Amino acid sequence: MSTAQSVRVAGGDDIDVIVALCIEARETPQATEEQAGKIARQVRAVLADPGTVSLLALADDDAAGFALLRPLGPSALYDLPRLQVEALYVRPAHRRRGLGRALMRAALFQAERIEAPDVIVLPIDGSRKTERFLAQLGFVKIASHRVIDTETLATRLGPGVTPQTSRAATRQVLARRRMMARASDGSRSDPQ
């Protein structure tokens, strides 16, 4: 049985569908109302960026996947614009049917439109299947991203941080110490 497939630019009416796909892609299908609301706010903020293009993959008129594309302008390190695929996801039931390639074809169209010589993909899940799919298309790893929360960074940077950041970092360190103390043996209330 053949499935009718298509990829189109998502519109304002598709935001709830994109949010639901993001929740699924982030492997939080049982997301609390608060988590779903936070994800919805994040997606809406991304989509509010006038340069962002949201693609929706359909299989028999059902949402089967999506991609969020964001053009990056020239920067201190790159002379030309680039297209960044910030999210790329196809539902497991619809994989291996060409929808990932169709989303990437649409991304290529957008890259050509802004005259970007490169396309960067930030896989959502980093799974082997996603990595293999991207490798089959010719994507190579070019960099390693590292992340740290701002409070920890303020603590690690030491003197010269703002008092507000410093207080928050101190609270976080104390909370971590309390958790470690409870986890170690429960008998110590103030770890050294």
C-alpha positions in Angstrom: 0.0 0.0 0.0 1.4 3.3 -1.1 1.3 6.3 1.2 0.8 9.9 -0.1 3.8 11.9 1.2 4.6 15.6 1.1 6.6 18.3 2.8 5.3 21.8 3.1 6.1 25.0 5.0 4.2 25.0 8.2 1.9 27.9 8.9 0.5 29.4 12.1 -2.3 26.8 12.3 0.4 24.1 12.5 2.1 25.3 15.7 0.3 22.8 17.9 1.3 20.0 15.6 4.9 21.1 15.6 4.8 21.3 19.4 3.4 17.8 19.7 6.1 16.5 17.4 8.8 18.3 19.4 7.5 16.7 22.6 7.6 13.3 20.9 11.1 14.0 19.4 12.4 15.0 22.8 11.1 11.6 24.1 8.8 13.2 26.6 5.5 11.8 25.4 4.1 11.8 28.9 5.1 15.5 29.4 3.3 17.3 32.2 1.2 20.2 31.3 3.9 22.5 32.6 6.6 20.8 30.4 4.4 20.9 27.3 3.7 24.6 28.0 7.4 25.3 28.2 8.1 23.4 25.0 5.3 25.3 23.3 6.7 28.6 24.4 10.2 27.6 23.1 8.8 26.5 19.8 6.7 29.6 19.4 9.8 31.8 20.2 11.8 29.9 17.5 9.0 30.3 15.0 8.6 34.0 15.8 12.1 34.6 14.4 11.3 36.0 10.9 14.1 34.0 9.3 13.1 30.6 10.7 11.3 28.2 8.3 9.3 25.4 9.8 8.7 22.4 7.6 6.0 19.8 8.1 6.2 16.3 6.6 2.9 14.6 5.9 2.0 11.0 5.2 -1.7 10.6 4.2 -2.4 14.1 5.6 -1.1 13.1 9.0 1.9 14.9 10.6 4.8 12.5 10.2 7.8 14.8 10.9 9.2 18.2 10.9 12.3 20.3 10.5 13.1 23.8 11.8 15.5 25.8 9.6 17.3 28.9 10.6 19.6 30.9 8.4 22.8 32.1 9.9 24.4 35.2 8.6 28.1 35.7 8.0 30.0 35.9 11.2 33.5 36.5 12.5 34.5 32.9 11.5 32.4 32.5 8.3 32.3 34.8 5.4 29.0 33.4 3.9 25.6 32.6 5.2 24.8 29.1 6.4 21.6 27.2 6.9 21.1 25.5 10.2 18.6 22.7 10.6 17.9 23.1 14.3 15.5 20.2 14.5 14.9 17.2 12.2 12.5 14.5 13.2 10.4 11.8 11.5 8.1 9.7 13.6 9.3 6.1 13.9 6.3 4.6 12.1 7.1 6.8 9.1 10.9 6.3 8.9 12.6 4.6 5.9 10.0 5.9 3.5 11.8 8.9 2.2 10.4 11.6 4.5 13.7 12.5 6.0 15.2 12.9 2.5 12.1 15.0 1.5 12.7 17.3 4.5 16.3 17.6 3.6 15.4 18.4 0.0 13.3 21.2 1.2 16.1 22.4 3.5 18.5 22.3 0.5 16.0 24.5 -1.4 16.1 27.0 1.5 19.9 26.9 1.6 20.0 27.6 -2.2 17.5 30.4 -1.7 19.8 32.3 0.8 22.9 31.3 -1.2 24.3 29.3 1.7 27.1 27.0 0.7 26.7 24.9 3.8 24.0 23.2 5.7 24.5 22.4 9.4 22.2 19.9 11.2 21.8 19.7 15.0 20.1 16.3 15.5 17.6 16.3 18.3 18.3 12.9 19.7 21.8 12.1 18.5 20.7 8.5 18.0 22.8 6.2 15.9 20.0 6.0 13.4 19.9 9.7 12.9 23.7 9.9 12.8 23.7 7.1 10.2 21.0 8.9 8.1 23.0 12.1 8.1 26.3 10.3 7.3 24.5 8.6 4.3 23.7 12.0 3.0 27.3 13.0 3.4 27.2 15.1 6.6 30.4 15.0 8.6 31.0 16.1 12.2 32.8 19.4 12.2 32.7 20.5 15.8 31.9 19.5 19.3 29.4 21.6 21.3 29.9 22.0 25.0 27.3 23.4 27.4 27.2 24.7 30.9 24.5 26.4 32.9 25.1 30.1 33.6 25.2 29.7 37.4 27.9 27.1 37.3 29.9 29.2 34.8 29.7 32.2 37.1 31.0 30.0 39.9 33.8 28.6 37.8 34.8 32.1 36.6 35.2 33.3 40.2 35.8 36.9 41.2 34.2 39.6 39.1 30.8 38.0 38.6 27.7 40.0 39.4 26.3 39.6 42.9 23.0 38.2 41.6 24.8 35.5 39.6 27.1 34.8 42.5 24.2 34.4 45.0 22.4 32.0 42.6 25.6 30.0 42.0 26.1 29.8 45.8 22.6 28.5 46.3 23.2 25.9 43.5 26.4 24.7 45.1 24.8 24.4 48.5 21.8 22.5 47.0 24.2 20.1 45.3 26.1 19.5 48.6 22.9 18.8 50.4 21.9 16.3 47.8 25.3 14.6 47.9 25.2 14.4 51.7 21.7 12.8 51.6 22.8 10.4 48.9 26.1 9.3 50.6 24.9 8.0 53.9 22.2 10.2 55.3 24.1 10.7 58.5 25.9 13.8 57.6 23.9 17.0 57.1 26.7 19.3 56.1 29.3 17.8 53.7 32.9 19.3 53.7 
